[in-house]
Each structure stands twice: as C-alpha cells, then as structure tokens.
C-alpha cells in the first residue's frame, strides 16, 4: 500500500499521510504550523537575499551590539564555528562591522552598520507580513490568544511571557520563536545551535 498520500491539511501535496488521530494531536499540529511558518518566512526573507539564521543574527547584533563574537554565539545559541561563518557573510555584505573591543583589545566587537539597519527594517517588514499570512485565518484577538497559549506551552512555568507581559524573551521562549520562524526573535536566543541549512532548509541564498 502506498504510504504517501496527499494530506488535506498540508500546503505540500506529497506530505506523508497521517492518520486522523495523529492529525488531532497538538504536537502534530504545532509541528505543521511551525513548518508552514518556516516556509513562509524563509520565502519572504529570500526576496532580500537573506537566510533565516542570518536574519536572526543580524537582529541580535542590532539589539545587543557592540557585542563580542563569543557572547553573540552564546546568546543566540549558535555553535561558535557557525557564528563565525554567519558574521563573515554579514560583514562581507556590509551589514555588520568588526572593530577591536574597547573593553578587551584581544576581542572584536560586532556592530550593525547603517546598511544593515536598513536591510533589517526591510526584512522585519517581510517577516511580519509572512506571519500575518500564517495567521490570516484568525481574528486579532484570536492571534493574541494564540501567542499567549503558545508561549505558555513553550515556556512552562515561566512568568515572563511575551504574549502576557510584553517583556523580553527568555532563552527557552526565544528558541521556540526562532523555531517557528518569527522575525526579530533572536534577541535572546534563538534555537539551539543548528546550522542554517538545518534550521531553515537548504537552497536559500545567503545574506546579501
């Protein structure tokens, strides 16, 4: 028996078949929603030549800079070897600058450039539109409720919930936000050291 049927709940006609009981599970629905969010945001950012991981790092530099490469790696939860490659790409495209850290001349401080700020504004707008498309079936009140409920799911036991307090995301919350493809979610960290291809899917252009 062929195990690959068109899934009525999928954007992709060749998605694996899932029995009706599985399709009703929160874990399955959250995974599918996250996958759709990834696709929408990745496609939106690609119009600016930006990968999701590069966008997350650029957002973090804008929020934290000047920041050392080591601190940036720890904050966004990306392996140091990968953060070097991403920052190199962003610097090559003129989106960030490296200069000696005045607090420790042995280290470099990374800051967003004027062009990086302009690019970030454009990509943030693209990401916002992608997330609006993701939640287009919901009313504004339903979307706010969804964010509150998802925040409670991804950060159980934590009081600092974005949907409830509007405060800064904690590490677990920001990781979940990046997993869901939320733009600007890098500020406090973003998901757990996956290389860009794993986190966002292969075949997208690098920044710039």
BAFI-846005 format. One record per residue: residue number from 1; residue in one letter; chain; z, y negated, x negated of N, C-alpha, C, O in turn. Coordinates in steps of 0.05 Angstrom, whole numbers, plus 5000, padded with zeros to 4 digits. Last residue first. Example, Ala and Ser with C-alpha at 12.3 -4.5 7.8 and 13.67 -1.06 7.14 Angstrom:
BEGIN
[site 2 's' 'A' [5142 5045 4743] [5143 5021 4727] [5157 4999 4742] [5161 4977 4732]]
[site 1 'a' 'A' [5156 5114 4736] [5156 5090 4754] [5156 5066 4736] [5169 5066 4715]]
//
This chain:
BEGIN
[site 208 'x' 'A' [5032 4219 4551] [5012 4201 4540] [4985 4213 4542] [4966 4200 4534]]
[site 207 'x' 'A' [5063 4282 4541] [5066 4254 4547] [5043 4238 4535] [5036 4242 4511]]
[site 206 'x' 'A' [5015 4336 4551] [5039 4324 4541] [5040 4294 4547] [5020 4283 4557]]
[site 205 'x' 'A' [4990 4368 4611] [4987 4352 4588] [5013 4341 4578] [5032 4339 4593]]
[site 204 'x' 'A' [5003 4437 4629] [5004 4409 4635] [5001 4393 4609] [5009 4402 4588]]
[site 203 'x' 'A' [5006 4491 4617] [4980 4480 4623] [4980 4451 4631] [4959 4440 4639]]
[site 202 'x' 'A' [5063 4523 4649] [5044 4518 4627] [5020 4502 4636] [5015 4500 4660]]
[site 201 'x' 'A' [5123 4499 4676] [5098 4513 4679] [5079 4504 4657] [5079 4481 4649]]
[site 200 'x' 'A' [5172 4477 4667] [5154 4462 4684] [5128 4477 4689] [5112 4468 4705]]
[site 199 'x' 'A' [5204 4509 4636] [5216 4493 4657] [5196 4483 4676] [5202 4481 4700]]
[site 198 'x' 'A' [5169 4533 4600] [5185 4549 4617] [5196 4533 4641] [5196 4543 4663]]
[site 197 'x' 'A' [5146 4489 4573] [5129 4507 4588] [5145 4525 4607] [5135 4531 4629]]
[site 196 'x' 'A' [5191 4465 4548] [5176 4452 4570] [5159 4471 4586] [5158 4469 4611]]
[site 195 'x' 'A' [5247 4510 4540] [5224 4495 4530] [5207 4485 4554] [5210 4495 4576]]
[site 194 'x' 'A' [5312 4499 4566] [5287 4513 4568] [5265 4497 4555] [5264 4472 4559]]
[site 193 'x' 'A' [5366 4479 4566] [5352 4485 4541] [5326 4501 4544] [5319 4515 4525]]
[site 192 'x' 'A' [5385 4470 4620] [5395 4487 4601] [5376 4497 4580] [5371 4521 4578]]
[site 191 'x' 'A' [5382 4413 4653] [5380 4440 4652] [5378 4457 4630] [5356 4450 4619]]
[site 190 'x' 'A' [5409 4358 4640] [5388 4370 4652] [5386 4397 4644] [5389 4399 4619]]
[site 189 'x' 'A' [5454 4314 4647] [5438 4334 4636] [5427 4355 4652] [5437 4366 4672]]
[site 188 'x' 'A' [5448 4256 4660] [5468 4272 4649] [5458 4299 4653] [5455 4300 4677]]
[site 187 'x' 'A' [5393 4237 4664] [5415 4222 4655] [5438 4238 4647] [5448 4232 4625]]
[site 186 'x' 'A' [5352 4264 4687] [5360 4272 4660] [5385 4258 4651] [5398 4267 4632]]
[site 185 'x' 'A' [5329 4252 4733] [5353 4268 4734] [5363 4275 4707] [5382 4291 4704]]
[site 184 'x' 'A' [5282 4226 4741] [5305 4210 4734] [5330 4226 4733] [5352 4214 4733]]
[site 183 'x' 'A' [5258 4268 4793] [5254 4249 4772] [5279 4233 4767] [5295 4228 4784]]
[site 182 'x' 'A' [5273 4336 4803] [5279 4309 4812] [5274 4290 4789] [5284 4294 4767]]
[site 181 'x' 'A' [5265 4391 4799] [5243 4372 4793] [5248 4344 4801] [5229 4328 4806]]
[site 180 'x' 'A' [5304 4427 4803] [5290 4421 4827] [5267 4401 4823] [5253 4395 4842]]
[site 179 'x' 'A' [5323 4425 4752] [5311 4450 4760] [5295 4445 4786] [5274 4458 4790]]
[site 178 'x' 'A' [5346 4374 4753] [5322 4378 4738] [5308 4404 4746] [5283 4405 4747]]
[site 177 'x' 'A' [5389 4385 4788] [5369 4365 4796] [5343 4369 4780] [5321 4368 4791]]
[site 176 'x' 'A' [5418 4421 4758] [5405 4430 4783] [5384 4411 4792] [5363 4419 4802]]
[site 175 'x' 'A' [5435 4387 4718] [5418 4411 4711] [5404 4421 4736] [5380 4427 4735]]
[site 174 'x' 'A' [5466 4352 4746] [5440 4342 4735] [5423 4365 4727] [5398 4363 4729]]
[site 173 'x' 'A' [5508 4386 4760] [5492 4373 4781] [5465 4364 4770] [5444 4369 4782]]
[site 172 'x' 'A' [5531 4400 4711] [5520 4420 4729] [5501 4409 4749] [5481 4421 4756]]
[site 171 'x' 'A' [5545 4347 4690] [5526 4365 4676] [5514 4386 4695] [5490 4391 4694]]
[site 170 'x' 'A' [5544 4298 4743] [5557 4313 4723] [5538 4333 4711] [5515 4336 4721]]
[site 169 'x' 'A' [5515 4235 4758] [5514 4264 4760] [5530 4276 4737] [5529 4266 4714]]
[site 168 'x' 'A' [5553 4179 4780] [5536 4191 4760] [5538 4222 4762] [5559 4233 4767]]
[site 167 'x' 'A' [5559 4170 4853] [5567 4167 4825] [5547 4181 4806] [5527 4193 4815]]
[site 166 'x' 'A' [5552 4175 4907] [5533 4158 4893] [5540 4154 4863] [5527 4138 4850]]
[site 165 'x' 'A' [5584 4208 4937] [5597 4185 4924] [5577 4166 4912] [5584 4143 4907]]
[site 164 'x' 'A' [5548 4244 4963] [5571 4234 4977] [5583 4209 4964] [5591 4191 4979]]
[site 163 'x' 'A' [5505 4258 4931] [5500 4253 4959] [5523 4241 4974] [5520 4228 4995]]
[site 162 'x' 'A' [5531 4266 4882] [5512 4244 4885] [5508 4238 4915] [5509 4214 4922]]
[site 161 'x' 'A' [5599 4280 4876] [5573 4289 4887] [5556 4264 4892] [5564 4244 4904]]
[site 160 'x' 'A' [5651 4294 4847] [5631 4273 4841] [5604 4282 4850] [5587 4290 4834]]
[site 159 'x' 'A' [5680 4340 4857] [5682 4318 4876] [5661 4297 4872] [5654 4283 4891]]
[site 158 'x' 'A' [5666 4409 4853] [5666 4382 4841] [5666 4361 4862] [5652 4363 4882]]
[site 157 'x' 'A' [5663 4456 4881] [5689 4448 4871] [5690 4421 4857] [5711 4411 4851]]
[site 156 'x' 'A' [5597 4469 4862] [5620 4477 4878] [5646 4468 4865] [5650 4472 4841]]
[site 155 'x' 'A' [5543 4445 4855] [5567 4437 4841] [5592 4444 4857] [5607 4426 4865]]
[site 154 'x' 'A' [5506 4467 4889] [5501 4469 4860] [5525 4460 4844] [5526 4467 4820]]
[site 153 'x' 'A' [5527 4457 4940] [5520 4484 4932] [5519 4486 4902] [5529 4505 4890]]
[site 152 'x' 'A' [5534 4402 4943] [5558 4419 4946] [5552 4448 4937] [5570 4462 4927]]
[site 151 'x' 'A' [5481 4388 4938] [5499 4380 4917] [5524 4397 4919] [5535 4405 4898]]
[site 150 'x' 'A' [5461 4407 4987] [5452 4419 4962] [5471 4413 4939] [5476 4429 4922]]
[site 149 'x' 'A' [5488 4372 5022] [5493 4401 5023] [5484 4414 4997] [5499 4431 4987]]
[site 148 'x' 'A' [5467 4322 5007] [5495 4327 5006] [5501 4356 5005] [5518 4365 4990]]
[site 147 'x' 'A' [5412 4331 5016] [5422 4324 4989] [5452 4330 4986] [5461 4341 4966]]
[site 146 'x' 'A' [5413 4338 5072] [5404 4360 5054] [5414 4355 5026] [5424 4374 5013]]
[site 145 'x' 'A' [5430 4288 5089] [5447 4311 5094] [5439 4334 5075] [5457 4348 5065]]
[site 144 'x' 'A' [5385 4259 5075] [5411 4252 5063] [5431 4275 5066] [5446 4282 5048]]
[site 143 'x' 'A' [5347 4284 5108] [5345 4285 5079] [5371 4279 5065] [5379 4293 5046]]
[site 142 'x' 'A' [5367 4271 5158] [5367 4299 5150] [5364 4302 5120] [5376 4319 5108]]
[site 141 'x' 'A' [5360 4215 5157] [5387 4226 5160] [5388 4256 5151] [5407 4264 5138]]
[site 140 'x' 'A' [5303 4213 5154] [5320 4202 5133] [5349 4213 5134] [5360 4219 5113]]
[site 139 'x' 'A' [5278 4278 5175] [5284 4250 5180] [5301 4239 5157] [5311 4255 5141]]
[site 138 'x' 'A' [5230 4322 5143] [5258 4314 5150] [5259 4285 5158] [5244 4268 5148]]
[site 137 'x' 'A' [5181 4332 5123] [5187 4343 5150] [5215 4335 5160] [5222 4341 5183]]
[site 136 'x' 'A' [5181 4312 5071] [5168 4297 5092] [5174 4307 5120] [5173 4291 5140]]
[site 135 'x' 'A' [5201 4329 5023] [5220 4327 5046] [5208 4313 5070] [5222 4302 5087]]
[site 134 'x' 'A' [5157 4326 4989] [5173 4351 4991] [5190 4351 5016] [5193 4372 5029]]
[site 133 'x' 'A' [5143 4273 4993] [5125 4293 5004] [5140 4319 5008] [5136 4333 5029]]
[site 132 'x' 'A' [5186 4252 4965] [5182 4244 4993] [5164 4264 5007] [5168 4271 5030]]
[site 131 'x' 'A' [5176 4273 4916] [5200 4282 4930] [5199 4274 4960] [5209 4289 4977]]
[site 130 'x' 'A' [5130 4244 4904] [5129 4273 4905] [5153 4284 4920] [5150 4303 4936]]
[site 129 'x' 'A' [5150 4192 4903] [5130 4199 4923] [5128 4230 4926] [5125 4240 4948]]
[site 128 'x' 'A' [5184 4197 4858] [5195 4190 4884] [5176 4198 4907] [5184 4209 4927]]
[site 127 'x' 'A' [5146 4206 4818] [5165 4227 4825] [5178 4222 4852] [5183 4241 4867]]
[site 126 'x' 'A' [5119 4156 4818] [5105 4181 4825] [5124 4203 4833] [5119 4218 4852]]
[site 125 'x' 'A' [5162 4124 4802] [5150 4119 4829] [5134 4144 4837] [5135 4152 4860]]
[site 124 'x' 'A' [5170 4145 4751] [5191 4147 4771] [5180 4142 4799] [5188 4156 4818]]
[site 123 'x' 'A' [5122 4131 4727] [5127 4159 4732] [5150 4163 4752] [5150 4182 4767]]
[site 122 'x' 'A' [5128 4075 4724] [5105 4087 4739] [5112 4116 4746] [5106 4125 4768]]
[site 121 'x' 'A' [5173 4069 4693] [5173 4058 4720] [5151 4071 4737] [5155 4077 4760]]
[site 120 'x' 'A' [5155 4094 4646] [5177 4106 4661] [5178 4095 4690] [5182 4110 4709]]
[site 119 'x' 'A' [5118 4057 4627] [5109 4083 4636] [5130 4097 4653] [5123 4110 4673]]
[site 118 'x' 'A' [5152 4013 4616] [5130 4010 4636] [5121 4038 4646] [5118 4042 4670]]
[site 117 'x' 'A' [5184 4037 4577] [5196 4027 4601] [5175 4024 4623] [5180 4031 4646]]
[site 116 'x' 'A' [5145 4047 4538] [5160 4069 4550] [5173 4061 4576] [5173 4076 4596]]
[site 115 'x' 'A' [5131 3996 4523] [5111 4012 4536] [5124 4036 4550] [5116 4044 4572]]
[site 114 'x' 'A' [5180 3981 4499] [5171 3966 4523] [5149 3983 4538] [5150 3983 4563]]
[site 113 'x' 'A' [5216 4043 4485] [5200 4019 4478] [5192 4005 4503] [5197 4014 4525]]
[site 112 'x' 'A' [5282 4070 4479] [5257 4068 4494] [5242 4042 4486] [5255 4021 4482]]
[site 111 'x' 'A' [5308 4096 4418] [5308 4076 4440] [5281 4077 4454] [5261 4084 4442]]
[site 110 'x' 'A' [5349 4132 4375] [5325 4132 4391] [5328 4113 4414] [5349 4113 4428]]
[site 109 'x' 'A' [5371 4129 4309] [5377 4122 4336] [5350 4120 4351] [5331 4108 4342]]
[site 108 'x' 'A' [5383 4177 4258] [5364 4159 4272] [5374 4154 4300] [5384 4172 4314]]
[site 107 'x' 'A' [5432 4180 4206] [5420 4189 4231] [5401 4168 4241] [5402 4145 4234]]
[site 106 'x' 'A' [5455 4157 4163] [5443 4183 4159] [5428 4193 4183] [5412 4212 4182]]
[site 105 'x' 'A' [5481 4113 4180] [5454 4109 4170] [5440 4135 4163] [5416 4135 4159]]
[site 104 'x' 'A' [5515 4103 4235] [5513 4124 4215] [5485 4124 4204] [5467 4134 4217]]
[site 103 'x' 'A' [5512 4057 4264] [5538 4070 4262] [5539 4091 4241] [5560 4098 4230]]
[site 102 'x' 'A' [5458 4044 4265] [5477 4026 4250] [5505 4038 4247] [5520 4030 4229]]
[site 101 'x' 'A' [5410 4091 4252] [5433 4086 4269] [5452 4068 4254] [5462 4076 4233]]
[site 100 'x' 'A' [5343 4072 4238] [5369 4080 4228] [5392 4072 4247] [5393 4050 4256]]
[site 99 'x' 'A' [5299 4088 4294] [5308 4070 4273] [5335 4079 4263] [5349 4094 4277]]
[site 98 'x' 'A' [5245 4103 4335] [5267 4114 4319] [5273 4093 4298] [5255 4082 4285]]
[site 97 'x' 'A' [5224 4091 4403] [5224 4084 4375] [5248 4098 4361] [5268 4104 4374]]
[site 96 'x' 'A' [5178 4114 4454] [5205 4111 4443] [5202 4102 4414] [5181 4106 4401]]
[site 95 'x' 'A' [5124 4110 4465] [5143 4108 4487] [5172 4105 4478] [5188 4095 4493]]
[site 94 'x' 'A' [5081 4120 4432] [5091 4093 4433] [5112 4089 4455] [5116 4066 4463]]
[site 93 'x' 'A' [5064 4171 4424] [5051 4157 4446] [5063 4129 4450] [5055 4115 4469]]
[site 92 'x' 'A' [5099 4186 4384] [5070 4185 4378] [5055 4169 4399] [5036 4155 4393]]
[site 91 'x' 'A' [5147 4188 4413] [5143 4168 4393] [5113 4164 4386] [5104 4142 4383]]
[site 90 'x' 'A' [5137 4233 4445] [5142 4207 4458] [5138 4184 4438] [5127 4163 4445]]
[site 89 'x' 'A' [5131 4273 4405] [5109 4267 4424] [5112 4239 4436] [5093 4223 4437]]
[site 88 'x' 'A' [5182 4271 4382] [5159 4265 4366] [5135 4258 4384] [5120 4239 4378]]
[site 87 'x' 'A' [5213 4287 4426] [5216 4260 4416] [5192 4252 4398] [5183 4229 4399]]
[site 86 'x' 'A' [5194 4341 4428] [5190 4323 4451] [5192 4293 4442] [5176 4277 4449]]
[site 85 'x' 'A' [5210 4362 4379] [5182 4361 4386] [5176 4341 4409] [5156 4327 4408]]
[site 84 'x' 'A' [5266 4355 4382] [5251 4342 4361] [5221 4340 4368] [5209 4319 4365]]
[site 83 'x' 'A' [5279 4387 4425] [5282 4359 4429] [5267 4344 4407] [5256 4322 4412]]
[site 82 'x' 'A' [5270 4438 4404] [5252 4428 4425] [5254 4398 4428] [5234 4385 4433]]
[site 81 'x' 'A' [5312 4441 4368] [5284 4444 4358] [5264 4433 4378] [5245 4420 4371]]
[site 80 'x' 'A' [5358 4436 4402] [5351 4415 4382] [5322 4417 4372] [5309 4397 4367]]
[site 79 'x' 'A' [5347 4451 4471] [5351 4461 4444] [5342 4439 4424] [5322 4426 4428]]
[site 78 'x' 'A' [5377 4409 4519] [5353 4420 4508] [5358 4428 4479] [5372 4413 4464]]
[site 77 'x' 'A' [5415 4379 4548] [5416 4408 4548] [5391 4421 4538] [5384 4443 4548]]
[site 76 'x' 'A' [5421 4325 4547] [5401 4336 4566] [5400 4366 4566] [5385 4378 4582]]
[site 75 'x' 'A' [5463 4323 4509] [5466 4310 4535] [5446 4322 4556] [5454 4328 4578]]
[site 74 'x' 'A' [5446 4347 4462] [5469 4358 4477] [5470 4348 4505] [5477 4363 4524]]
[site 73 'x' 'A' [5401 4315 4450] [5398 4344 4454] [5421 4355 4470] [5417 4370 4489]]
[site 72 'x' 'A' [5427 4265 4443] [5407 4269 4464] [5403 4298 4470] [5401 4306 4494]]
[site 71 'x' 'A' [5458 4276 4398] [5471 4270 4423] [5452 4274 4447] [5459 4284 4468]]
[site 70 'x' 'A' [5416 4284 4361] [5435 4306 4366] [5449 4301 4393] [5453 4320 4409]]
[site 69 'x' 'A' [5391 4235 4360] [5376 4258 4369] [5395 4281 4376] [5390 4296 4396]]
[site 68 'x' 'A' [5430 4181 4387] [5422 4198 4365] [5407 4223 4377] [5411 4230 4400]]
[site 67 'x' 'A' [5408 4124 4423] [5423 4149 4423] [5412 4166 4400] [5389 4166 4394]]
[site 66 'x' 'A' [5412 4059 4451] [5403 4077 4429] [5421 4101 4427] [5446 4100 4430]]
[site 65 'x' 'A' [5403 4102 4510] [5395 4091 4484] [5409 4065 4478] [5417 4050 4496]]
[site 64 'x' 'A' [5412 4122 4561] [5433 4126 4540] [5428 4110 4515] [5446 4105 4499]]
[site 63 'x' 'A' [5368 4111 4594] [5395 4107 4604] [5416 4106 4582] [5436 4092 4584]]
[site 62 'x' 'A' [5324 4121 4563] [5326 4095 4576] [5355 4090 4585] [5364 4067 4584]]
[site 61 'x' 'A' [5334 4174 4549] [5334 4154 4528] [5337 4126 4540] [5352 4109 4530]]
[site 60 'x' 'A' [5328 4198 4600] [5354 4198 4586] [5356 4177 4564] [5376 4164 4562]]
[site 59 'x' 'A' [5274 4189 4609] [5294 4178 4627] [5321 4176 4614] [5335 4157 4617]]
[site 58 'x' 'A' [5253 4220 4567] [5248 4191 4568] [5268 4177 4586] [5278 4156 4579]]
[site 57 'x' 'A' [5269 4271 4585] [5280 4260 4560] [5276 4230 4559] [5294 4215 4551]]
[site 56 'x' 'A' [5240 4275 4633] [5269 4277 4633] [5281 4265 4608] [5301 4251 4610]]
[site 55 'x' 'A' [5188 4272 4613] [5198 4251 4632] [5228 4252 4633] [5241 4230 4633]]
[site 54 'x' 'A' [5186 4319 4584] [5183 4293 4570] [5193 4270 4588] [5206 4252 4578]]
[site 53 'x' 'A' [5190 4355 4626] [5211 4354 4606] [5210 4328 4590] [5230 4316 4584]]
[site 52 'x' 'A' [5142 4344 4656] [5168 4340 4668] [5190 4338 4647] [5208 4321 4649]]
[site 51 'x' 'A' [5092 4306 4620] [5105 4331 4628] [5132 4325 4639] [5144 4305 4634]]
[site 50 'x' 'A' [5041 4260 4635] [5069 4264 4628] [5079 4291 4638] [5074 4299 4661]]
[site 49 'x' 'A' [4994 4234 4651] [4995 4249 4626] [5022 4257 4616] [5027 4260 4592]]
[site 48 'x' 'A' [4997 4214 4700] [5004 4195 4679] [5004 4209 4652] [5012 4197 4632]]
[site 47 'x' 'A' [4987 4259 4729] [4967 4237 4732] [4973 4215 4712] [4955 4199 4706]]
[site 46 'x' 'A' [5031 4290 4720] [5007 4296 4704] [4986 4274 4707] [4970 4271 4689]]
[site 45 'x' 'A' [5067 4275 4759] [5070 4264 4732] [5046 4269 4714] [5040 4253 4697]]
[site 44 'x' 'A' [5045 4305 4802] [5047 4276 4803] [5049 4264 4775] [5035 4245 4769]]
[site 43 'x' 'A' [5052 4357 4785] [5025 4347 4790] [5024 4317 4791] [5005 4304 4782]]
[site 42 'x' 'A' [5108 4359 4781] [5091 4364 4757] [5063 4353 4761] [5052 4340 4743]]
[site 41 'x' 'A' [5122 4351 4835] [5130 4331 4815] [5112 4334 4790] [5103 4314 4778]]
[site 40 'x' 'A' [5099 4397 4859] [5092 4370 4868] [5099 4349 4847] [5082 4331 4842]]
[site 39 'x' 'A' [5124 4439 4831] [5095 4436 4831] [5087 4408 4838] [5070 4396 4825]]
[site 38 'x' 'A' [5179 4431 4840] [5168 4431 4813] [5138 4425 4813] [5129 4409 4798]]
[site 37 'x' 'A' [5179 4438 4897] [5186 4412 4885] [5176 4410 4856] [5165 4389 4849]]
[site 36 'x' 'A' [5165 4492 4899] [5147 4472 4911] [5153 4444 4899] [5135 4429 4893]]
[site 35 'x' 'A' [5210 4513 4874] [5184 4518 4863] [5164 4498 4874] [5147 4488 4859]]
[site 34 'x' 'A' [5251 4497 4909] [5250 4487 4882] [5223 4491 4869] [5213 4473 4855]]
[site 33 'x' 'A' [5236 4527 4955] [5236 4497 4956] [5235 4485 4928] [5221 4466 4923]]
[site 32 'x' 'A' [5243 4578 4934] [5217 4570 4942] [5215 4540 4944] [5194 4528 4936]]
[site 31 'x' 'A' [5299 4577 4925] [5280 4582 4903] [5252 4573 4910] [5238 4561 4893]]
[site 30 'x' 'A' [5319 4569 4976] [5323 4549 4955] [5304 4552 4932] [5294 4533 4921]]
[site 29 'x' 'A' [5302 4616 5000] [5292 4591 5010] [5296 4569 4989] [5278 4552 4985]]
[site 28 'x' 'A' [5332 4654 4971] [5303 4656 4971] [5291 4629 4979] [5272 4619 4966]]
[site 27 'x' 'A' [5385 4637 4982] [5376 4639 4955] [5345 4640 4953] [5334 4627 4936]]
[site 26 'x' 'A' [5389 4642 5039] [5389 4616 5026] [5379 4617 4997] [5365 4598 4989]]
[site 25 'x' 'A' [5344 4687 5071] [5367 4683 5053] [5366 4655 5041] [5345 4646 5032]]
[site 24 'x' 'A' [5300 4698 5100] [5321 4683 5114] [5345 4677 5096] [5364 4664 5104]]
[site 23 'x' 'A' [5267 4729 5070] [5258 4702 5075] [5279 4685 5089] [5277 4660 5089]]
[site 22 'x' 'A' [5294 4778 5074] [5296 4762 5049] [5288 4733 5053] [5300 4715 5042]]
[site 21 'x' 'A' [5278 4792 5125] [5307 4789 5119] [5310 4772 5094] [5328 4755 5093]]
[site 20 'x' 'A' [5223 4798 5120] [5234 4776 5137] [5263 4771 5131] [5272 4748 5131]]
[site 19 'x' 'A' [5201 4810 5052] [5209 4819 5079] [5223 4796 5094] [5234 4778 5082]]
[site 18 'x' 'A' [5149 4778 5019] [5178 4780 5021] [5185 4789 5049] [5175 4777 5068]]
[site 17 'x' 'A' [5093 4784 4975] [5105 4788 5001] [5135 4790 5000] [5145 4802 4981]]
[site 16 'x' 'A' [5078 4733 4927] [5087 4760 4934] [5099 4761 4962] [5112 4743 4971]]
[site 15 'x' 'A' [5022 4690 4940] [5050 4693 4933] [5059 4721 4942] [5049 4732 4962]]
[site 14 'x' 'A' [4970 4675 4948] [4975 4701 4936] [5004 4705 4928] [5010 4722 4911]]
[site 13 'x' 'A' [4969 4624 4971] [4961 4647 4987] [4967 4673 4975] [4967 4694 4989]]
[site 12 'x' 'A' [5021 4578 4966] [5002 4594 4950] [4995 4619 4964] [5013 4635 4971]]
[site 11 'x' 'A' [5059 4556 4996] [5036 4540 4991] [5014 4555 4977] [4991 4547 4977]]
[site 10 'x' 'A' [5089 4602 5044] [5082 4593 5017] [5059 4574 5017] [5042 4575 5034]]
[site 9 'x' 'A' [5102 4628 5089] [5119 4606 5083] [5112 4594 5055] [5127 4578 5044]]
[site 8 'x' 'A' [5067 4671 5095] [5064 4649 5114] [5081 4625 5107] [5076 4603 5117]]
[site 7 'x' 'A' [5036 4698 5040] [5062 4692 5051] [5060 4668 5070] [5051 4647 5061]]
[site 6 'x' 'A' [4990 4749 5034] [4994 4721 5038] [5020 4715 5051] [5026 4727 5072]]
[site 5 'x' 'A' [5015 4804 4995] [5004 4793 5020] [5007 4763 5019] [5025 4752 5006]]
[site 4 'x' 'A' [5018 4854 4954] [5015 4825 4952] [5000 4815 4977] [4975 4817 4979]]
[site 3 'x' 'A' [5020 4908 4955] [5046 4894 4957] [5043 4863 4955] [5063 4849 4955]]
[site 2 'x' 'A' [4983 4956 4988] [4982 4932 4973] [5007 4916 4977] [5016 4910 5000]]
[site 1 'x' 'A' [5000 5024 4983] [5000 5000 5000] [5000 4975 4982] [5016 4974 4963]]
//
